[in-house]
């Protein structure tokens, strides 16, 4: 378990909190434009942003796109059963609780010291039905009851890379098991040119789900730079038109690919199995400058 490296550090006017966790050096940095908002940074890589006064506010673009998926899973305000693989600062669990009261959520976050830091410094609404389990994402998913989840979100990074065992068809078999019929799976993926990881992940999801959509900025889809892409999958038709409209209206507009265009985008990539799985590529240092 990580031990505090100097523990809590209060900087004059900054209120920064710095501690070592299992994943490295965690920093909670105050947002100077929002009174009770914080950015979680681990080893220099921004991970999450939370506004305690307005948990429905999503600052990071990839989290905003996942928020759109959440909003389209079911009619507005309807409580959800949601599983979050990867917790960070619990941003998306807070978003679900704020926008869909009475939702029941399970969060699986391997980094126990990080969970304790976030709970202490960025406390959850005591009325929110959010259970946080310190476990490996795949091991935690295995404990979710069959057909329990309306939504499973994967947002797991270790050293800024998605672990290999969360990229395979066998992993998606367990996601499908946990989802109710018609449930939705969404994953935050990160890749850069030549986009081999992203193409493989789309092919892997296509081997297990009938319907797919991919949300990303055009420059990322063209392989011009490293960035995030949100993959959405289900066995029921996805609300592609609504997702396209929401993604296009974001501060950093994104494009939605689906159907034949998305199939062509994979370029014949093969589905990834446990035996062949590798972690996602490390981002170049310039991404976090």
HELIX and SHEET records of a PDB file:
HELIX    1   1 UNK A   61  UNK A   73  1                                  13    
HELIX    2   2 UNK A   91  UNK A   99  1                                   9    
HELIX    3   3 UNK A  112  UNK A  121  1                                  10    
HELIX    4   4 UNK A  137  UNK A  142  1                                   6    
HELIX    5   5 UNK A  164  UNK A  166  5                                   3    
HELIX    6   6 UNK A  169  UNK A  178  1                                  10    
HELIX    7   7 UNK A  196  UNK A  206  1                                  11    
HELIX    8   8 UNK A  218  UNK A  221  1                                   4    
HELIX    9   9 UNK A  240  UNK A  248  1                                   9    
HELIX   10  10 UNK A  259  UNK A  265  1                                   7    
HELIX   11  11 UNK A  285  UNK A  288  5                                   4    
SHEET    1   A 4 UNK A  17  UNK A  21  0                                        
SHEET    2   A 4 UNK A  24  UNK A  30 -1                                        
SHEET    3   A 4 UNK A  37  UNK A  42 -1                                        
SHEET    4   A 4 UNK A  45  UNK A  51 -1                                        
SHEET    1   B 8 UNK A 129  UNK A 133  0                                        
SHEET    2   B 8 UNK A 104  UNK A 108  1                                        
SHEET    3   B 8 UNK A  81  UNK A  85  1                                        
SHEET    4   B 8 UNK A 149  UNK A 154  1                                        
SHEET    5   B 8 UNK A 179  UNK A 191  1                                        
SHEET    6   B 8 UNK A 227  UNK A 234 -1                                        
SHEET    7   B 8 UNK A 211  UNK A 216 -1                                        
SHEET    8   B 8 UNK A 255  UNK A 258 -1                                        
END                                                                             
